[in-house]
Structures are given as C-alpha cells and as structure tokens.
Amino acid sequence: MKEIQKHLGVGRDSILHWIETRDMPAYKLGRLWKFKLSEVDEWIRSGGADERYDEQDEK
C-alpha cells in the first residue's frame, strides 16, 4: 500500500475509496493489498481516478 501511495502521491484513504467505488485494480491477500503498477497506471490513463466522474451521474 505504501508503495502505491508514493507512486500516485495520494493517501491510503483515497486509494481505499477508489478500490471501493471506482474499480481501481487491486488484489487483497489476507490483510494485504497488492497492486500491479502497470494495471494501476492504465486505470489512471483511462480516467479511473478522475474526480469529475461520479457514478451517480450515470443514474
């Protein structure tokens, strides 16, 4: 988790929120979260973390 926080420059709460609400690619093994940087980078490039996007707008 700390490596992805540093890579993206955001806090733990933001990452957990993105996993929960925006389908950020992540894998949970027991109590640990695992990430593939290539998948996370692609998710970012495709607009996954774009704050202008709100799932409620689709409804």
ABEGO torsion letter per residue (X at the ends): XAAAAAAAGBBAAAAAAAAAAAGBBBBBBEABBBBBAAAAAAAAAAGAABAABBAAAAX
